[in-house]
Amino acid sequence: MKCDHKDCGNIEKVWLPYTIRDIPVVLKSHPYCIHCGMVKNIGSDRAVGVGYFINALSQMEKQLKLPGSSIRMRLVAKELENIEDFEDNYSMSKYAQEKTFIKIIKKYYNIPERIIQQYL
């Protein structure tokens, strides 16, 4: 169930590691949602919409000329849409989205990870 996140305010923040691409760097105060308790991603690595990844997949298919790609593209799109918090700025970073996207692409296509990353 999606939450309409509401920040806890400046006084009640929690101190957690500030991570850059899954590497903890320093401790920073993070706001959290008073409804669901989800800690907000405060980094510059913000989550993007599903459309960003569908466009990347479309470019990949055009340039690599992959056969039967329209069916697989639809399966990838459906799988991305079914991930509940995929576009949630609170719980997801772009790096986490990219890892999830690469895992899904590798499930349907026989493409090396480094090639997929070139389109992101």
ROSE-4610 file (N, C-alpha, C; in Angstrom, 1 decimal, always signed):
// ROSE-4610
residu = [M/M/M/K/K/K/C/C/C/D/D/D/H/H/H/K/K/K/D/D/D/C/C/C/G/G/G/N/N/N/I/I/I/E/E/E/K/K/K/V/V/V/W/W/W/L/L/L/P/P/P/Y/Y/Y/T/T/T/I/I/I/R/R/R/D/D/D/I/I/I/P/P/P/V/V/V/V/V/V/L/L/L/K/K/K/S/S/S/H/H/H/P/P/P/Y/Y/Y/C/C/C/I/I/I/H/H/H/C/C/C/G/G/G/M/M/M/V/V/V/K/K/K/N/N/N/I/I/I/G/G/G/S/S/S/D/D/D/R/R/R/A/A/A/V/V/V/G/G/G/V/V/V/G/G/G/Y/Y/Y/F/F/F/I/I/I/N/N/N/A/A/A/L/L/L/S/S/S/Q/Q/Q/M/M/M/E/E/E/K/K/K/Q/Q/Q/L/L/L/K/K/K/L/L/L/P/P/P/G/G/G/S/S/S/S/S/S/I/I/I/R/R/R/M/M/M/R/R/R/L/L/L/V/V/V/A/A/A/K/K/K/E/E/E/L/L/L/E/E/E/N/N/N/I/I/I/E/E/E/D/D/D/F/F/F/E/E/E/D/D/D/N/N/N/Y/Y/Y/S/S/S/M/M/M/S/S/S/K/K/K/Y/Y/Y/A/A/A/Q/Q/Q/E/E/E/K/K/K/T/T/T/F/F/F/I/I/I/K/K/K/I/I/I/I/I/I/K/K/K/K/K/K/Y/Y/Y/Y/Y/Y/N/N/N/I/I/I/P/P/P/E/E/E/R/R/R/I/I/I/I/I/I/Q/Q/Q/Q/Q/Q/Y/Y/Y/L/L/L]
num = [1/1/1/2/2/2/3/3/3/4/4/4/5/5/5/6/6/6/7/7/7/8/8/8/9/9/9/10/10/10/11/11/11/12/12/12/13/13/13/14/14/14/15/15/15/16/16/16/17/17/17/18/18/18/19/19/19/20/20/20/21/21/21/22/22/22/23/23/23/24/24/24/25/25/25/26/26/26/27/27/27/28/28/28/29/29/29/30/30/30/31/31/31/32/32/32/33/33/33/34/34/34/35/35/35/36/36/36/37/37/37/38/38/38/39/39/39/40/40/40/41/41/41/42/42/42/43/43/43/44/44/44/45/45/45/46/46/46/47/47/47/48/48/48/49/49/49/50/50/50/51/51/51/52/52/52/53/53/53/54/54/54/55/55/55/56/56/56/57/57/57/58/58/58/59/59/59/60/60/60/61/61/61/62/62/62/63/63/63/64/64/64/65/65/65/66/66/66/67/67/67/68/68/68/69/69/69/70/70/70/71/71/71/72/72/72/73/73/73/74/74/74/75/75/75/76/76/76/77/77/77/78/78/78/79/79/79/80/80/80/81/81/81/82/82/82/83/83/83/84/84/84/85/85/85/86/86/86/87/87/87/88/88/88/89/89/89/90/90/90/91/91/91/92/92/92/93/93/93/94/94/94/95/95/95/96/96/96/97/97/97/98/98/98/99/99/99/100/100/100/101/101/101/102/102/102/103/103/103/104/104/104/105/105/105/106/106/106/107/107/107/108/108/108/109/109/109/110/110/110/111/111/111/112/112/112/113/113/113/114/114/114/115/115/115/116/116/116/117/117/117/118/118/118/119/119/119/120/120/120]
x = [+0.8/+0.0/+0.9/+0.6/+1.4/+1.1/+2.1/+2.0/+2.2/+1.4/+1.6/+2.5/+3.8/+4.8/+4.7/+4.9/+4.9/+6.1/+7.0/+8.2/+7.9/+8.8/+8.7/+9.1/+9.7/+10.1/+11.6/+12.1/+13.6/+14.0/+13.1/+13.5/+13.7/+12.8/+12.8/+13.6/+14.5/+15.3/+16.1/+16.5/+17.3/+18.7/+19.7/+21.1/+21.4/+21.7/+22.0/+23.2/+23.8/+24.9/+24.3/+25.1/+24.8/+25.6/+24.9/+25.5/+25.6/+26.7/+26.8/+27.1/+26.1/+26.2/+26.5/+25.7/+25.7/+27.0/+27.7/+28.9/+28.7/+28.7/+28.4/+29.6/+29.3/+30.4/+30.5/+29.4/+29.4/+28.0/+27.8/+26.5/+25.8/+24.5/+23.7/+22.3/+21.7/+20.3/+19.3/+18.5/+17.5/+16.1/+15.3/+13.9/+13.2/+12.1/+11.3/+9.9/+9.1/+7.7/+7.0/+6.1/+5.4/+4.2/+3.9/+2.8/+3.3/+4.4/+4.9/+6.2/+7.0/+8.3/+9.4/+9.2/+10.2/+11.2/+12.5/+13.5/+13.7/+13.8/+13.9/+15.4/+15.5/+16.7/+17.1/+18.2/+18.5/+19.7/+20.2/+21.3/+20.8/+21.8/+21.5/+21.1/+21.2/+20.9/+19.4/+18.6/+17.1/+16.5/+15.5/+14.8/+14.2/+14.1/+13.5/+12.3/+11.5/+10.3/+10.6/+9.6/+9.7/+10.0/+9.5/+9.7/+11.1/+11.9/+13.4/+14.0/+13.6/+14.2/+13.5/+12.3/+11.7/+12.3/+12.6/+13.3/+14.7/+15.4/+16.7/+16.6/+15.6/+15.4/+15.1/+14.3/+13.9/+15.2/+16.0/+17.3/+18.2/+18.2/+19.0/+18.5/+17.2/+16.7/+16.9/+16.8/+17.0/+18.4/+19.3/+20.7/+21.3/+20.8/+21.3/+20.6/+19.4/+18.6/+18.2/+17.6/+17.2/+16.0/+15.9/+14.7/+13.7/+12.4/+11.3/+11.3/+11.8/+12.0/+10.7/+9.7/+8.5/+7.8/+7.8/+7.2/+8.0/+9.3/+10.2/+10.2/+10.1/+10.0/+8.7/+7.6/+6.4/+6.5/+7.2/+7.4/+8.2/+9.3/+10.1/+9.3/+8.5/+7.7/+6.8/+6.1/+5.1/+5.8/+7.0/+7.7/+8.2/+8.6/+9.0/+7.8/+6.6/+5.4/+4.9/+5.2/+4.7/+5.6/+6.8/+7.6/+7.0/+6.5/+5.6/+6.3/+7.5/+8.1/+9.2/+9.1/+10.2/+10.4/+9.3/+9.4/+9.4/+9.4/+9.3/+10.6/+10.6/+11.8/+12.3/+11.4/+11.8/+12.7/+12.2/+12.9/+13.9/+13.8/+14.6/+15.6/+16.8/+17.8/+17.9/+18.4/+18.6/+19.5/+20.5/+21.5/+20.7/+19.9/+19.1/+18.1/+17.6/+16.7/+17.5/+18.7/+19.5/+19.9/+20.2/+20.5/+19.3/+18.1/+16.9/+16.6/+16.8/+16.6/+17.5/+18.8/+19.8/+19.4/+19.0/+18.6/+17.4/+16.5/+15.3/+15.7/+16.5/+16.9/+17.7/+18.6/+19.4/+18.5/+17.3/+16.4/+15.7/+15.5/+14.8/+15.7/+16.9/+17.8/+19.2/+19.9/+21.3/+22.3/+22.3/+23.1/+24.0/+25.3/+26.2/+25.8/+26.1/+25.8/+26.4/+27.7/+28.4/+27.7/+27.1/+26.4/+25.1/+24.4/+23.1/+23.4/+24.5/+24.9/+25.2/+25.6/+25.9/+24.7/+23.5/+22.3/+21.6/+22.1/+21.5/+22.1]
y = [-1.2/+0.0/+1.2/+2.1/+3.4/+4.3/+5.0/+5.9/+7.4/+8.3/+9.7/+10.2/+10.2/+10.4/+11.9/+12.0/+13.2/+13.3/+14.2/+14.3/+14.5/+14.0/+14.1/+15.5/+16.3/+17.6/+17.6/+18.8/+18.9/+18.4/+18.4/+18.0/+16.5/+15.7/+14.3/+13.4/+14.0/+13.2/+12.2/+11.1/+10.1/+10.1/+9.8/+9.8/+8.4/+8.4/+7.2/+7.4/+6.4/+6.5/+7.2/+8.1/+8.7/+7.9/+7.3/+6.4/+7.0/+6.7/+7.0/+5.7/+5.3/+4.1/+2.9/+2.8/+1.7/+1.7/+2.8/+2.8/+3.9/+3.5/+4.5/+5.4/+6.7/+7.8/+8.4/+9.1/+9.8/+9.6/+10.0/+10.0/+11.4/+11.3/+12.5/+12.3/+13.4/+13.3/+13.1/+12.1/+11.7/+11.9/+12.6/+12.6/+11.3/+11.0/+9.8/+10.2/+9.3/+9.5/+9.1/+10.0/+9.8/+8.8/+8.5/+7.5/+6.1/+5.9/+4.5/+4.2/+5.3/+5.1/+4.9/+5.1/+4.9/+6.1/+5.8/+6.8/+7.4/+8.7/+9.4/+9.3/+9.1/+9.2/+10.7/+11.1/+12.5/+12.8/+11.8/+12.0/+12.6/+12.9/+13.5/+12.4/+11.2/+10.0/+9.7/+10.6/+10.4/+9.4/+8.8/+7.8/+8.5/+7.8/+8.4/+7.5/+7.9/+7.2/+6.0/+5.1/+3.9/+4.3/+5.4/+5.9/+6.0/+6.5/+6.6/+5.3/+4.2/+2.9/+2.3/+2.6/+2.1/+2.7/+4.0/+4.7/+4.1/+3.8/+3.2/+1.9/+1.1/-0.2/-0.1/+0.9/+1.2/+1.5/+2.4/+2.7/+1.5/+0.7/-0.5/-1.5/-1.6/-2.5/-2.0/-0.7/-0.1/-0.3/+0.0/+0.0/-1.4/-2.3/-3.7/-4.6/-4.1/-4.9/-6.3/-6.3/-7.5/-8.1/-9.4/-10.0/-10.3/-10.2/-10.5/-9.5/-8.3/-7.4/-6.8/-6.6/-6.0/-6.8/-8.1/-8.9/-8.8/-9.0/-8.9/-7.5/-6.5/-5.1/-5.0/-5.5/-5.4/-6.2/-7.3/-8.1/-7.3/-6.7/-5.9/-4.7/-4.0/-2.9/-3.3/-4.5/-5.0/-5.3/-5.9/-6.3/-5.0/-4.0/-2.7/-2.1/-2.1/-1.5/-2.3/-3.6/-4.4/-4.2/-3.6/-3.3/-2.2/-2.4/-1.4/-0.1/+0.0/+1.2/+1.6/+1.2/+1.5/+2.9/+3.7/+5.2/+6.0/+5.4/+6.1/+6.8/+8.1/+8.9/+8.7/+8.2/+8.0/+6.7/+5.6/+4.3/+3.9/+4.5/+4.0/+5.1/+4.7/+5.6/+5.2/+6.0/+5.7/+4.5/+4.4/+3.3/+2.0/+2.0/+0.8/+0.4/+1.4/+1.2/+0.6/+1.1/+0.6/-0.9/-1.2/-2.6/-3.5/-3.1/-3.8/-4.0/-2.9/-2.9/-3.8/-3.8/-4.7/-6.1/-6.4/-7.8/-8.3/-7.4/-7.8/-7.9/-7.0/-7.1/-8.4/-8.8/-10.0/-11.2/-11.1/-12.2/-12.5/-11.5/-11.6/-11.5/-10.9/-10.7/-11.3/-11.7/-12.2/-11.0/-10.0/-8.8/-8.7/-8.4/-8.2/-6.9/-7.0/-5.8/-4.5/-4.6/-3.3/-2.7/-3.4/-2.9/-2.2/-2.9/-2.3/-1.0/-0.9/+0.3/+1.5/+1.2/+2.3/+3.0/+2.4/+3.1/+3.8/+3.6/+4.3/+5.6]
z = [+0.0/+0.0/+0.0/-0.9/-1.0/+0.1/+0.6/+1.7/+1.1/+1.6/+1.3/+2.4/+2.1/+3.1/+3.7/+5.0/+5.7/+6.6/+6.4/+7.2/+8.7/+9.5/+10.9/+11.5/+10.7/+11.1/+11.5/+11.8/+12.0/+13.4/+14.3/+15.7/+15.9/+15.2/+15.4/+14.5/+13.7/+12.7/+13.4/+12.7/+13.2/+12.5/+13.3/+12.7/+12.1/+10.8/+10.1/+9.2/+8.7/+7.7/+6.4/+5.9/+4.6/+3.6/+2.7/+1.7/+0.3/-0.4/-1.8/-2.5/-3.4/-4.1/-3.2/-2.1/-1.1/-0.3/-0.3/+0.6/+1.7/+3.0/+4.0/+4.1/+4.2/+4.2/+5.6/+6.0/+7.3/+7.9/+9.1/+9.7/+9.4/+9.1/+8.9/+9.5/+9.7/+10.3/+9.1/+9.2/+8.1/+8.7/+7.9/+8.3/+8.0/+8.6/+8.4/+8.3/+7.7/+7.5/+8.8/+9.3/+10.5/+10.4/+9.1/+8.9/+8.8/+8.0/+7.8/+8.4/+8.9/+9.5/+8.5/+7.2/+6.2/+6.3/+6.3/+6.4/+5.0/+4.9/+3.6/+3.1/+1.8/+1.1/+0.9/+1.5/+1.5/+0.5/-0.2/-1.1/-2.4/-3.2/-4.5/-5.5/-5.1/-5.9/-5.8/-6.3/-6.1/-7.1/-6.7/-7.5/-8.7/-9.8/-11.1/-11.4/-12.4/-12.7/-13.6/-13.7/-14.5/-16.0/-16.4/-17.8/-18.2/-17.3/-17.5/-17.9/-17.2/-17.5/-18.8/-19.0/-20.3/-21.5/-21.3/-22.4/-22.6/-21.6/-21.7/-22.4/-22.0/-22.6/-24.1/-24.4/-25.8/-26.6/-26.1/-26.8/-27.0/-25.9/-26.0/-27.1/-27.2/-28.2/-29.6/-29.8/-31.1/-31.6/-30.7/-31.1/-31.2/-30.3/-30.3/-31.3/-31.8/-32.7/-32.2/-31.0/-30.3/-30.9/-31.3/-31.9/-30.8/-31.1/-30.1/-29.0/-29.2/-28.1/-27.5/-28.4/-27.9/-26.8/-26.9/-25.8/-24.6/-24.7/-23.5/-22.9/-23.7/-23.2/-22.3/-22.8/-22.0/-20.7/-20.7/-19.5/-18.5/-19.0/-18.1/-17.5/-18.4/-17.9/-16.8/-17.0/-16.0/-14.7/-14.8/-13.6/-12.8/-13.6/-12.9/-12.2/-12.9/-12.4/-11.1/-11.1/-9.9/-8.7/-8.8/-7.6/-6.9/-5.7/-5.0/-4.8/-4.3/-3.9/-4.9/-6.2/-7.1/-7.4/-7.4/-7.7/-6.4/-5.3/-4.0/-3.7/-3.6/-3.2/-1.8/-1.0/+0.4/+0.5/+0.0/+0.2/-0.9/-2.0/-3.1/-3.6/-3.9/-4.6/-6.1/-6.9/-8.3/-8.4/-7.6/-7.7/-7.4/-6.4/-6.1/-7.2/-7.9/-9.0/-10.2/-10.4/-11.5/-11.2/-10.0/-9.7/-10.0/-9.6/-9.8/-11.3/-12.0/-13.5/-14.2/-13.8/-14.4/-14.1/-12.9/-12.6/-13.4/-13.6/-14.4/-15.9/-16.4/-17.8/-18.1/-17.1/-17.3/-17.2/-16.6/-16.6/-17.9/-18.7/-20.0/-21.2/-21.1/-22.2/-21.8/-22.8/-22.6/-22.9/-22.1/-22.3/-21.1/-21.3/-20.2/-19.4/-18.1/-17.2/-17.6/-18.1/-18.5/-19.7/-20.6/-21.7/-21.3/-20.3/-19.8/-19.1/-18.4/-17.6/-18.6/-19.8/-20.7/-21.1/-21.0/-21.4/-20.2/-19.0/-17.9/-17.5]
